[in-house]
Amino acid sequence: LEVVGHPLFLAEPVAWQPPSGRVDALLAGSAAAFRWGGEGLAGLTGLPVYAVGDATAEAARAAGFTVARTGEGGLQ
């Protein structure tokens, strides 16, 4: 039996605009937010990040963000 793998989807950045008005912080539920956030994310690096877990916090730091707090794997 020959096994052939195929991805079910492809992640890629999409065009978006940061919200207008006051934003105090970012609540990040996935490291993918920083990998695929695109250009709109670059303008938010001055905001603190509340990361869901260690991998998300590491991705935030690699993208130039300061992590205010790291959770233990859930958005609660």
Beta strands, then each sheet from edge to edge (+ up, - down):
strand 1: 26-28
strand 2: 48-51
strand 3: 66-70
sheet 1: 1+ 2+ 3+
end
